[in-house]
Amino acid sequence: MLNFIAGVRPSSPAPSSRHLAISSQHLVGQARAHQVMGNLEDAKKSYSEAVNKAKTEHEKKPGDRQAKEAFDAIRNESFTFLSGLQEPATAATVGEHSPTSRTLNQLLPTNLNDAATQRPLSAQRVHDTSIALSNAIKPDFVEKRSSLSELGLVQTTTPTEEKNAQVEYLFEKALSTLGSLELPNKSSLFLVYAHDNPSYGKAEAAISRYLIDKLSQIQVNLYSDQTPMGKPSSRAVEDWKEDGKLEDILTSQLCLLPTRLRNDVEPVDKVVVCCSEVLEKYLDWPYYGAFYRELREAYRKDCEQKGTSAIRKVVKAFSQEAGYQAGFHHVLTEMAFLQIRVEQLKDQHGIIPVSLTPKSSKQCLGSFIASTTVRMEDISRFEEQAKAGREVYLNQGQHLVLFKLIERLLMGSDEAQTFLNKFWQGYDKCIFRLNKESSTPGELEFTKLVDSIFGGIEKTLRDQLVLATLQQH
């Protein structure tokens, strides 16, 4: 599920609203935004606060696996950042070894209805959101009044690199702000992707991990084959020693099925399928058709028996028996589960195709989802534009896909839709201006640009508050 925690800037007085609190993920988002812009001391402070907050969250829920994993991940990220500070002074420049490039490399345009046509918000919800925005989105440039040289931007070697840093800052700022909103309409999400395997082609798994990382910043209850969901079924300890990993991965994949087979594994609302050349080649496995048919029959039996033993038997046979094992990959189980999902849920399947390599979504999913299903081709499209010599900013395709995904996940939230409507207008304006001008906007210009985007969001939310209040009277 999506859990947005409202937050305030550390220097701002905390509003007296029960909806506002600072989460560890929000603090990590702030740290990353500071790191992108070269504010290393502020990033260091935010990482320290994030680690302490994550530790507190974990101690409050000692049996919560996700809280433990979040604490470990934040602690490791903080350690990596602090280790990087010990590198030579050349790391201060925006280049191959800089903190900025490390962050970026580790790592729709669908128009929504105008805010005036949306359902009126409750006065309290808009008021709380407005307070959160007022404290969370004030641009660092305005607050600090520091020069771009102090932010490290003038140390970049080309105007393009300077623009890359500004676009990334704007994106991180938006993501952090969106993560500060507490939104009532929540969805769960599973992300399917193939890991890198050069012998099969391009997988672009780093992009999939980038999407996972950024979605996690807004508190998405996000699952993949690397994040087990639910507890292992009862079995002998000696059996687990041999194929416990297989069982653990399969348990996490059960949430893709349309029907709950275990009490602790609930079907997810949405599924993002990151399609690639590697996934295409995997699906050419000559036994995939037989594997899918046997899984479909096993699913029918398990639905009747309220268990998962039949499915586990089929997966174990195809993944471990000599005749099948060589071409088996765990992502094939996920694809077969998605076919079963589509058969039962029809056009309510909730699958969102994302092409990481050109036209791969059609090749991977075209055999069982409708051709009218919206496919996100922005990443490969921007890569083609860059190859053609057009100006494309770092991670620009990923930015578009990520916010398109967020739009799909939060379609029922008035606050999120208002935010995304206004943000897209500002983001497009920023990109248009950067493309039009050969030089990078100066400090004052960029300050005004950022301020106008987030100030416009706050104004729109306040206008909705007035409208909602008038309608209640």
N, C-alpha and C positions, 0 to 999 in steps of 0.2 A: 504494500500500500504506500501511498505517498503521504509523508508526514512533514509538513512545512512548519518550522519553528520560527516564530517571529522573534527578531532580535534588534538590539540597538547598538550603536557605536559605543565603545568603552568610555569615551569622553563625554557622552551625552547623559543627561539625567534620565533615569529609568522611568517610563510612564507607568502610571498606576492602573494597568490593565492586566487582568488575569491571563490574557492571551499572549503576553509578551514574555519571552525568555530567550537566553542566548544558548544555542546548542553548540556542541563541539564541531559539527560539520559547518556551521555558519562561520565559526572562528577560523577553520581551515580555509574556507573560501576567501576570507579576508586576507589570510596569510599568502595565499596564491596570488591574489590580485596585487598585493604589495610587492611580491617577488617579481611578477611580470614587469612592474614599473621600476624595479631597481631599488625600492625602499626596503633595504635588507634589514635594518634595525627594527622597523615596524613589522616586517615579516617574522623576524625572530621572536618578537614579543607575542604576536598572534599565535604562532606555533606553540609557544610555551603555554599560553592560556588554553589552547585547544587540547593539548595533552592532558593538562590538569582537569579540564572539563570532561574529557572522555573517560578519564580514570574515575571521576566522581559518578558519571553515568553508569559505568560498569559496576562499581561498588554498590550502587543502588539496586542493580539487577544482576547479582552474581551468577544466576543460572541462565541468563540471556546470552545465547551464542552470538547474536549479531552485535550486542554491546561489546562483547569481548573482542570480536573481530575488528570492530570499528576502532577500539582503543589501540589494538596492535598495529593497525594500518596507519593511524595518525601518529603514533609513536615512531614507527619506522620512517614515515615521510619526514617527520621533524628531524630525526637523526640524519637522514640523507641530506637535508637542507643544511643543517649545522656542519656536517662534514664538508660540504661544498664551500663553506665560508673559509675553510682552512687552505683552499687552493691558492695558487699564485695570484698576484694583484691583477693580472690580465683578465681574470674572471669578471672584473667590473665592466668590461666592454660587452656590448651586445654582439656576440660572435659565436663561434663554435663551442667555446667552453664557458659561456656566460651563464649566470643563473637564469636569465630570461630564456635563452635557447634551450637549456636543459628542461625547463618546465614545458616549453612548447613542444619539444620533440618527444618527450615522454608521453607525451600525450599522443520557410517552407513556402517558395514564398507564397503560401496560401493566405489569401486575404480573409479576415474574419469580419463579422458584422460590426458596424460602427457601434461605439459605446452607447449611443443614444437609443439603439434598438434592443439592447440587452435587458434582461429581467432586472427590476430594481433590487438593489442590495438592502439587507437589513441595516438600519442606521448604526447599530452597535458594531457590526462586522466592518463596515466601511470606515467608521471612526477609528477602530483598532488598527485597521490596515493603514490608514492615513498616518497615524502616529508612528507606526513601524517604519513606513517609508520616509517620513520626515527625519527620523533619526538615522536610518540605515543608508540612505542613498545620497546624502550630501557629498558631492565629489571631493576626493582627497585633494584635488588641485585647488579648489576654493578654500578648503579648510587650512591647508598648509601654506598657501601662497608662496610655495617654493618654485624655483626656476626649473625649466626642463633639464638644464645641465645637472642640477642636484638630483633629478630623478633618473639620470643616466641616459636620457634619450639622445643627447647631442653626441654621445660617444659612439653611436652607431656609425657604420662606415658609409651607408647610402641612405637617401631619402626613403627608399622602399623599406629598408629595415626599420626606420623610424615609424613609418606608417604601420608596418606590421605590429610594432609594439603598442601603438595607440589603438588599433583595432582590437588587439587581444585584451588590452586594458578595459575597453568598453564592454567587450563580451564578458570578461570575468566580473566586472562590476554589475552587469545585468544578472548574471547567474547568482551572485552572492545576494543581490537584492531580492530576487525571486525566492531564494531559499529562506529569506527572512519573513516571508508571509506564511501565516498559518491558514491553510485552506481546508475547508470541510469535506470536499468531494475527493475521494481517494481511490486510486487504482493500484493494482499490482502488475508487475512486468517481468517477463523472462526474455533474456537476450540470447539468441542462437547465433553462433558463429563458428567457423572452422579455424583451427590454430594454424600457424605458419607451417608449410610443408612444401619447400621449393621444388621438389620433384614432381609435384602436381600442379604447379603454377603459383599465382599470386593469391594470398589469403587476406593481406592487409589487416592482420589480427591486431596490430597496434592501434588502428582506428577504432576497432571494436572496444579495445580496452580504454581508449580515450573516451568513448561514449559512456562506458560504464563508470569511469572516474567522474565525469562531469555530472551525470545523472545522480550519482551518489551525493554530490554536493547539495542537492536540493532534497535530500532525505527520501529518495526513491526506495521502496522495498523491492529491490532488484535481484533477480535470480538468474543464474547460468549454471552450466555443469560444474563450475568451480565453487559454487555457493550452495551446499546441500540444504534442502528444505525438509524438515521433519526428522524424526529419529529412525535409525535402522530397525528393521524388523527383527524379532527374536530369532536367534539361531545360535548354534554351538560356537564357542570361541575359536576352536581350531578351523572351522570353516571361514571365519572372518580373516584369519591370517592369510588365506590363499586368495580370496577374491573379495575382500571387504571393500576395496576401492571401487570395484565394479558396482557393488550393491549401493554404496554411498552415492555414486554418480547417478545411478538409476533412480534412487529415491528422490533426488533433486529434480529429475526430469519428469516425474509423475504429474507435476502441476501443469504440464502442457495438455494433458488429457481433459476432455470436457466434463468428466464425471469424477467426483472424489472417490478414491479407492481406499484411502487411509484417513483416519480422523485428523491426523496432524499435517496433512498435505492438501491444501485447498487449491483448486484450479485458478490460474492467474487470469486477470482480465484482458491483458494485452500481451502480444508476443512480437518482439522486433527480430526479424531475420536478416542478419548481415550477410548478404549473398556475395560470392566471390568465385574466381576461377577454381580454387581448390574445392569448394563445396560442389561446384558443377561436376568436377571429375569424380569426387566421392560418390555422387549419385549415379554414376555410370557403372558402379559395382554390379556385376552380373547377377548377384543374389539378392539385390535390393527388393525386387518385386516379391520374391518368396518371403523375405524377411518381413515386409510390410503386411502381407496377407496373413502370415502366422501371428503377427502381433495383433492384428485386428481381431482374429478369432480368440486369441488369449485375452484381449481386453473384454470381449463379450462374456467370457467365462468368469473373469475376475469381477465384472459388474454384478453377476448373479451371486457370486460367492462372497462379495464384499472383502476382497483381498487383492494381493498382487503376485501370488505365487506363479500363475500361468505366464504372466508377462516376464517375470524374472527367469523362468525356465527357457523361454524363447531367446531372450537377450544373451543369456549365458551360453546357449548352444551356438549361436551365430558368432559370438565374440571370442569363444575359446576353442571350438572344435577346429581341427587342422584344415578341413576343407574350406572353411569360411574365413578363418581368422585373419589371413593376410590382407584382405581388402576391407575389413570392418573398422569403422571409426564411430565413436560414441555419438557424434553429431547426427549420424544416420538414424539413431533411435529417436532423436528429437524431431527429425523430418518426418519419420513415419507417424509419430504421435500427432504431428500437425495435420497430416492427411486425415487421420481419424477425427481430429477436432473439427476440420472443415466438413466432413461427412455428416457429423451430428449437429453442428451449430449453423451450417449453411453460411449465409452472408453476415452472420454475427460472430464470425470466428475471431475477430480482433487481431488478425495478423497484419503487421506493418512491414512491408519489404523495403530494405535499404540496400542499394547496389554499391559495393565497395570497389568493384571492377566493372567496366562498361557492360551494360545490358545483362548483367548476371542474374538479376531478380527474375527476369522472364525465364531464363534457362533453369533456375533452381526451383521456382514455384509455379511456373506457367502450366504445369500438368494438372494442378488440382485447385488453384484459386482463380477466380474470375479475372478476365483481362481488364475489367473495369476497376479492379482494386488499385488504389493510388500507390504508386511506387516512387520512392525517393531516389533520384538519380543525381543529386547535386554534387556529391563527392567526385564521381568520375567525370561529370560535366565540367567542373572547375579544373580538374587535372588536364582535360583536353584543351581548355582555354589557355592554361598556363603554357602548355606545349606549343600552342599556336602563337605565343608571344604576347598575349593579352595580360594586363596587370591583374594579378590575383594575389590576395593577401594570405599570409600563413594561416592555415586551418579555416579558411573562409567557408569551404564546402562543409566542414564538420560543424561550424557554427550554425549554418542554415539547417542541416539535418537535425541537430540537437534541439533547436527551438521548434522545429516542426513536430518532433516527437513529443516535446512538452505540450504543445498545442493539442495534440491528439489525446494525451493523457489527462489533460485538465479542461476538457471541453465543457464540463458542467460547473466550472468555478467562475463566477462573475469577476472576482478580483484578478484571477490569473488572466482571463481573457482581456480585461481592461489593460493590465500591465503589458501583455504581449502585443495588443493592438498598437499602443503608443510606442513601445520599444521598437517594433518593426519600422514604424515611420521614422524614428530617430536613427536607427541603424542604417536604413537605406539612404537617409540624408547624409550621414557620415561617410558612407562608402562613395556616394556620388561626388561629394566634395573632394575626397582624397583622390579619386580618379581624375577629376577635372583639373586639379592643381598639381603642378610638377613638384613644388616644394611642400614640406610638411607644415601643417598649421602650427603657429607659435603657441606659447603658453596661454595667453589670454584668449586666443581664438578657440583652442581646444577646451579650455575651461568653460567658455560660453556654450560650446557645442554639447558637452556632457551635461552641463547644468540645465540646458533647454530640454534635453531628452527626459531626464528624471524629474525635473520640475514640472514638465507637461504631464507626466504620469500622476504625480501627486495632485495637480490641479483637477485632472479628470476624476480621480477618486473622490476628491472633496465635492465636486459638482454632483456626483452620484449620491453622496451623503445628503446634500441639500434636497435633491429630488426624492430620495427615499423618506426623508423626514417629512416633507410636504405631503407625500402620499399617505403616510401613516396618520396624518391629521386631516 
